[in-house]
Amino acid sequence: MPNEEFDEVTYNMRLWQSPSLSLFDAPLESLDGAEEEEVKTDHLILMSHKAAEISIDKIKCQAFKKALQSMKRNEKCRFTVSEEFLAENEDEGMEEFFAGTTWDKTKAFVMDVELLKLIKVEDWYKDRSTVMRTLRKGKGRSPYTDSLIYFRLKIEVNGN
């Protein structure tokens, strides 16, 4: 029986702050890289990821982790992390998450996130030597005993 589970996700994200604190009136921009008409805003892009992959258990920033865990596949959301949340919740991973950016710790920030893929990973021996990855589709029905099921199986031994 599988012993331990964790998830891997593929996502698009744009993280920004607004010097004038006009966080709610900014348009939800395209996250997939498609060109849109230019909109005059004062927000400062802190970070942008396109089709990034990460394991949920390796995310140190709790605000980002909670945002991803609340989403469904192919969902686009905007999360505003307020100054009050930052003051009340001590998030040790926040400094590392924003390393190399011009993040202002005293101001709220906004995450525009699109969850592309969600993969359930089961670690059978709790040492990551034997894992099973299952794509979570979230649609369809359970197969019947006479159903024809197609699947792809990949076996790796010592990375080969």
N, C-alpha and C positions, 0 to 999 in steps of 0.2 A: 504494500500500500504506500502511496506517496506520503511523505512526511512534512514537507515544507513547501509553501507556495509564495511566489512573489510575481509581480507584473512587470512587463516591459512595455513601453509606449513609444510611438513615433508621433511627433507633434510639430506644428509650426507655432512660433511665438514671437510677439513683438512686445517689449517691455519699455515703458516710457514714463516720464514725469513732466509736469507742466509748471514752469516758473510762476505763472499767474494763478495756479491752482484751478484752472478751468478743465477739470477732468471729465466731467459728465457730458459736455456738449461736443466733444471731439468725435468725428465719425469713426465707426468701426471699419478700419481699413482692411483691404484684402491681405490675407496672410500667405497666399500661395504664390506671390511674386507677380501677379498680373498687374499690368499698368492701369491706373485709374486716373481720372482728372485730378490735377493738383489742387489741394485744398490748403488755404492759409491757416496754419495753426501755430501755436507757440510751444507745442510739446517737444521734448528732447528725447530722442530714441536712446535708450541705455543699452539695449541688447536686442538682437534679432536672430532667431534660429529658424531654419527652413529644413523640414523633414529630418529633424534631430531625433536620435534614438537614445533612450536612457532606461535603466532599470529603476522602478519606483523606490526600491529599498536603498538606492544609492543617493537619492536626492536629500541634501542636507537642509535646504531652505523649506521650512514647514509651510509657509504660505503657498509656495509653488506646488508642493506635494499635495496639500489639501485641494487646491484648484484642480489638479489633474485627476485626483481620486473622485471628484464629484461629477466628472464629465462622462458622456457617452461617446461612442465612436462617431466620427464625422461631425461632431458638435463644435460650433464656434461660440466662444464666450468672452466676455470682458469682466475681469475681476479688478476691483479697486481696493487696494490695501491702504487703509487710512492711517493717519498719524496716531489715532487712539489705539488701533490694533498693534502698531509697532511699539507703542509705549507700554501697553498692557502685557504683551506676549514677548518674552525674551526668546528670540530666534537666533541661536548660535550659528546656524548655517548661512544666515543672511549676508554676513561680511564676505564669506567665501563665494557665495552666489553672485554678488555684485563686484567682485574683484576685477579691477581693470576698467571700471566704468566711472562716470561722473555722478554717481548716485548721491543725492542729498538725503541724509538720514532723517532730517527733520520734516520732510514733506512726503505726502502720500505718493504712491506709484500705481500704475495701471498695467495689467497683463492682458493682452489680447491673445487668446490661445485657441488653436484648433487641434483637436485630437484626431489623428489620422488612423492609427492602428493601436489595438490593445491586444497584448499577447499574455496569456496565463502561462506561467512557468512553474513546474512542479519539480522540486529537488528531491529525488528519491532517497538519497543517503545523507542528506544535510551537509555534503562537502562539495557540491557542485560538480561532482565527477559524472553523475548520471542525471540529466534533466530532460523533461518532456515539455515542449512548447506547444500550446494550443492557441490558434487564432480564435478570438472571440468574435463571432459574427453578430450574434444577438437577434437573428431573424430565422424564420423557418420553423420546422417542427421536429420532434424527435423521430428517428427512423423506426419503422416497423420491422418485424422479423423477416419479411420478404423484400425489404427495401435494398436497392443497389446503392452502395456507398463508395465514393471515390475519395482517396486521400493520398497525400505525399508523405513518404517516409524517408528520412535522411539519418544515416547512422555514421557517426564519426568515432574513430578510435585513435587516440593520441593526436587529435587535431587533424587527421587525414580522412 
